[in-house]
Amino acid sequence: MEFAYDAKTNEMVAELTAFMDSHVYPAEKTFHEQLAVLDNRWAWDSVPVLTELRAEARRRGLWNLFLPGSKGAGLTNLQYAPLAEITGRSIQLAPAVFNCAAPDTGNMEVLNEFGTEAQQRQWLEPLLAGEIRSAFAMTEPDVASSDATNVELSIVRDGDDYVINGRKWWITGAMNPNCAVFIVMGKTDPGSERHRQQSQILVPRDTPGLEVLRGMEVFGYDDNDHGGHAELRFTDVRVPVSNLIGEEGGGFAIAQARLGPGRIHHCMRAIGVAERAIEMMCRRAASRVAFGKPLAEQGVIRDWIAESRVRVEQLRLLVLKTAWLMDTVGNRGAHTEIQSIKIATPLTVQWILDKAIQVHGAGGVSQDFPLAAMYAGIRTLRFADGPDEVHKNALARTELKKHLAS
Ligand SMILES: Cc1cc2nc3c(=O)[nH]c(=O)nc-3n(C[C@H](O)[C@H](O)[C@H](O)COP(=O)(O)OP(=O)(O)OC[C@H]3O[C@@H](n4cnc5c(N)ncnc54)[C@H](O)[C@@H]3O)c2cc1C
């Protein structure tokens, strides 16, 4: 068993860390200041300092790190894992700097794997170049969307077009006017087998009948630093049949294919969030004095710090093992581990953030530190991309099967 990263990974970790230190961390404050005075508060990717950082990252080859193969940086999951972790340390800024931010990453993966040549030319190329942004629209207000077979938006063939009707909400990135295209999941054949009823289709933002109704808030945050989360209404939205991704009835399978990498990317970045929180917790504990001594000398706080270190190390090992499995036996073979990290990561990181916030006192929940926003984002991961309970159900089923079979 080899616990070291390979030479290429070490080299990229060094390059990325140097760039984060020299350019990204120092720009965090400016990014938020410039974001606050934008004419359109949702046009986050037009913030000047971000545009400069993206150009420099691309020039240095620190670009599309998430995407395997010749169109991306060509890294394996195991090679990408520590890089994603580093970007997670500056979660509101860094993933976008390197064109590695969700949901564009998942959309690029889908277009790369299932898109036609024409779809790739029209949408994948500008996404890879960082010229446009995109969104993925699956969740609906009227149905329990953790069961993706529930989605009701209708996609009906009419000659050379599909006609789309329905509602979606929580569509990340969609408030941004530069979010040019939506990958929309709906039903093309409600009468067929449960997992063959769905299809995914590309809908350009400016298509008549598509309305962006409002932005949703996460614990009061509108998340304009990554394009918000929109409620959408589709009324007789008409797109050509060539906009279908893959085949009719293939939408559920495409969604599953997308979620494997998507989940592990979230987990990798979340470990970076935890590392930043531990660092902040230690600095604050060392510098703040209460009842005559630094907080760092209080046993309970040392316990939180030690516990955080133990938990994050355990988590990282499991995430790296999962990445290695995805590279060696494929996403399907790594299914159980993907579910395990999807359950373990947000809970663990949420625990660490809670302790970091506590050490900061009232400052911890304020706008002066990033901890509260980090907490809000991590909390949503306990149901986004599938609630803990759904993953636990499936994991338990797999575990029970081994014993019930004999
Ligand atoms: C910040 C944020 C960003 C998001 N971005 C997107 C996006 O870009 N695109 C998109 O399509 N969606 C997005 N979502 C939506 C997210 O994917 C859904 O919220 C998630 O899939 C759960 O669906 P639901 O909200 O309809 O919950 P429901 O399906 O109504 O489930 C509610 C609760 O029921 C319980 N439950 C469900 N099934 C089971 C079970 N089998 N066993 C036990 N308990 C169960 C769980 O506790 C679950 O949390 C986002 C959500 C958030 C908060």
PDBQT file of the ligand as one rigid body, heavy atoms in Angstrom, charges set to zero:
ROOT
HETATM    1  C1  LIG A 501     -27.662  25.046  -1.840  1.00  0.00    +0.000 C 
HETATM    2  C2  LIG A 501     -28.398  24.064  -2.691  1.00  0.00    +0.000 A 
HETATM    3  C3  LIG A 501     -28.044  23.931  -4.018  1.00  0.00    +0.000 A 
HETATM    4  C4  LIG A 501     -28.749  23.043  -4.854  1.00  0.00    +0.000 A 
HETATM    5  N1  LIG A 501     -28.444  22.984  -6.189  1.00  0.00    +0.000 NA
HETATM    6  C5  LIG A 501     -29.205  22.241  -7.014  1.00  0.00    +0.000 A 
HETATM    7  C6  LIG A 501     -29.008  22.284  -8.431  1.00  0.00    +0.000 A 
HETATM    8  O1  LIG A 501     -28.108  22.980  -8.926  1.00  0.00    +0.000 OA
HETATM    9  N2  LIG A 501     -29.835  21.556  -9.221  1.00  0.00    +0.000 N 
HETATM   10  C7  LIG A 501     -30.826  20.792  -8.704  1.00  0.00    +0.000 A 
HETATM   11  O2  LIG A 501     -31.536  20.145  -9.477  1.00  0.00    +0.000 OA
HETATM   12  N3  LIG A 501     -31.043  20.726  -7.362  1.00  0.00    +0.000 NA
HETATM   13  C8  LIG A 501     -30.264  21.439  -6.513  1.00  0.00    +0.000 A 
HETATM   14  N4  LIG A 501     -30.502  21.414  -5.142  1.00  0.00    +0.000 N 
HETATM   15  C9  LIG A 501     -31.583  20.601  -4.622  1.00  0.00    +0.000 C 
HETATM   16  C10 LIG A 501     -31.121  19.330  -3.903  1.00  0.00    +0.000 C 
HETATM   17  O3  LIG A 501     -30.445  18.467  -4.794  1.00  0.00    +0.000 OA
HETATM   18  C11 LIG A 501     -32.366  18.693  -3.287  1.00  0.00    +0.000 C 
HETATM   19  O4  LIG A 501     -32.744  19.531  -2.221  1.00  0.00    +0.000 OA
HETATM   20  C12 LIG A 501     -32.126  17.276  -2.799  1.00  0.00    +0.000 C 
HETATM   21  O5  LIG A 501     -31.989  16.382  -3.882  1.00  0.00    +0.000 OA
HETATM   22  C13 LIG A 501     -33.313  16.788  -1.938  1.00  0.00    +0.000 C 
HETATM   23  O6  LIG A 501     -34.534  16.937  -2.603  1.00  0.00    +0.000 OA
HETATM   24  P1  LIG A 501     -35.761  17.695  -1.862  1.00  0.00    +0.000 P 
HETATM   25  O7  LIG A 501     -35.269  19.019  -1.399  1.00  0.00    +0.000 OA
HETATM   26  O8  LIG A 501     -36.919  17.666  -2.773  1.00  0.00    +0.000 OA
HETATM   27  O9  LIG A 501     -36.019  16.856  -0.563  1.00  0.00    +0.000 OA
HETATM   28  P2  LIG A 501     -37.106  15.697  -0.391  1.00  0.00    +0.000 P 
HETATM   29  O10 LIG A 501     -36.958  14.692  -1.477  1.00  0.00    +0.000 OA
HETATM   30  O11 LIG A 501     -38.428  16.318  -0.192  1.00  0.00    +0.000 OA
HETATM   31  O12 LIG A 501     -36.607  15.008   0.948  1.00  0.00    +0.000 OA
HETATM   32  C14 LIG A 501     -36.774  15.643   2.222  1.00  0.00    +0.000 C 
HETATM   33  C15 LIG A 501     -36.182  14.774   3.293  1.00  0.00    +0.000 C 
HETATM   34  O13 LIG A 501     -36.857  13.541   3.335  1.00  0.00    +0.000 OA
HETATM   35  C16 LIG A 501     -36.015  12.559   3.883  1.00  0.00    +0.000 C 
HETATM   36  N5  LIG A 501     -35.963  11.387   2.993  1.00  0.00    +0.000 N 
HETATM   37  C17 LIG A 501     -36.082  11.354   1.644  1.00  0.00    +0.000 A 
HETATM   38  N6  LIG A 501     -35.945  10.093   1.193  1.00  0.00    +0.000 NA
HETATM   39  C18 LIG A 501     -35.745   9.310   2.284  1.00  0.00    +0.000 A 
HETATM   40  C19 LIG A 501     -35.525   7.924   2.477  1.00  0.00    +0.000 A 
HETATM   41  N7  LIG A 501     -35.460   7.071   1.441  1.00  0.00    +0.000 N 
HETATM   42  N8  LIG A 501     -35.350   7.473   3.740  1.00  0.00    +0.000 NA
HETATM   43  C20 LIG A 501     -35.399   8.328   4.804  1.00  0.00    +0.000 A 
HETATM   44  N9  LIG A 501     -35.596   9.641   4.652  1.00  0.00    +0.000 NA
HETATM   45  C21 LIG A 501     -35.761  10.129   3.434  1.00  0.00    +0.000 A 
HETATM   46  C22 LIG A 501     -34.614  13.189   4.006  1.00  0.00    +0.000 C 
HETATM   47  O14 LIG A 501     -34.387  13.575   5.322  1.00  0.00    +0.000 OA
HETATM   48  C23 LIG A 501     -34.729  14.384   3.110  1.00  0.00    +0.000 C 
HETATM   49  O15 LIG A 501     -33.824  15.424   3.472  1.00  0.00    +0.000 OA
HETATM   50  C24 LIG A 501     -29.795  22.262  -4.303  1.00  0.00    +0.000 A 
HETATM   51  C25 LIG A 501     -30.136  22.391  -2.940  1.00  0.00    +0.000 A 
HETATM   52  C26 LIG A 501     -29.457  23.288  -2.149  1.00  0.00    +0.000 A 
HETATM   53  C27 LIG A 501     -29.883  23.470  -0.721  1.00  0.00    +0.000 C 
ENDROOT
TORSDOF 0
